[in-house]
Amino acid sequence: MKKLNIQDVQLVSGGEYVHGEPTPDMLCFDTRLMIMAGRGEAGFDVSAAVHSLMKYCGGDFWDPNEAHEYVMSGAYP
């Protein structure tokens, strides 16, 4: 699985190409979509996913344990 960088995240917003900067809510939504798509795939980096989730969805996932639980199982806090 390709490691996603900030440019990859910023180019996609809800599955559509967006010119300019996506809103923080869309960045969070896109991060959760990418985590759901990568969960269980070979090469899925759990620690990078947890870090991204805490960075882009900090309001919901400020606790590393909750972020890790979401990344592993999809359980929402």
C-alpha positions as CSV (number, residue, x, y, z in Angstrom):
1,M,0.0,0.0,0.0
2,K,1.3,3.4,-0.9
3,K,2.1,5.8,2.0
4,L,-0.2,8.8,1.7
5,N,1.3,12.2,2.1
6,I,-0.4,15.6,2.7
7,Q,-0.7,16.3,-1.1
8,D,-2.6,13.0,-1.6
9,V,-5.0,13.8,1.2
10,Q,-5.5,17.4,0.0
11,L,-6.3,16.3,-3.6
12,V,-9.2,14.1,-2.6
13,S,-12.4,15.4,-0.9
14,G,-15.2,12.9,-0.6
15,G,-14.0,11.1,-3.7
16,E,-13.8,14.2,-5.9
17,Y,-11.0,16.4,-6.9
18,V,-11.0,19.7,-5.1
19,H,-9.2,22.9,-6.2
20,G,-7.7,24.7,-3.2
21,E,-7.7,23.5,0.4
22,P,-10.3,21.1,1.7
23,T,-12.1,22.2,4.9
24,P,-11.0,20.5,8.2
25,D,-14.2,18.5,8.2
26,M,-13.5,17.1,4.8
27,L,-9.9,16.3,5.7
28,C,-11.2,14.3,8.7
29,F,-13.8,12.6,6.6
30,D,-11.2,11.7,3.9
31,T,-8.8,10.4,6.5
32,R,-11.5,8.1,8.0
33,L,-12.3,6.9,4.5
34,M,-8.7,6.1,3.7
35,I,-8.4,4.2,7.0
36,M,-11.5,2.2,6.3
37,A,-10.2,1.3,2.9
38,G,-6.8,0.3,4.2
39,R,-7.9,-1.6,7.3
40,G,-6.9,-5.3,6.9
41,E,-4.7,-4.7,3.8
42,A,-1.2,-5.9,3.7
43,G,1.2,-3.1,4.5
44,F,-1.3,-1.0,6.4
45,D,0.6,1.2,8.8
46,V,-1.4,1.3,12.0
47,S,0.8,3.9,13.7
48,A,0.7,6.3,10.7
49,A,-3.1,5.8,10.6
50,V,-3.5,6.6,14.3
51,H,-1.2,9.7,13.9
52,S,-3.2,10.9,10.9
53,L,-6.5,10.4,12.6
54,M,-5.4,12.4,15.7
55,K,-4.0,15.1,13.4
56,Y,-7.0,15.6,11.1
57,C,-9.8,14.5,13.5
58,G,-8.5,15.8,16.8
59,G,-11.9,16.8,18.1
60,D,-13.1,13.2,18.0
61,F,-9.9,11.4,18.3
62,W,-7.7,13.3,20.7
63,D,-7.1,10.2,22.8
64,P,-4.5,7.8,21.3
65,N,-6.3,4.7,22.7
66,E,-9.6,5.7,21.0
67,A,-7.8,6.5,17.8
68,H,-6.1,3.1,17.8
69,E,-9.4,1.3,18.5
70,Y,-11.0,3.1,15.6
71,V,-8.1,2.2,13.3
72,M,-8.1,-1.4,14.3
73,S,-11.9,-2.1,14.5
74,G,-13.8,0.9,13.2
75,A,-15.4,1.4,16.7
76,Y,-16.3,5.1,16.9
77,P,-15.9,6.8,20.3
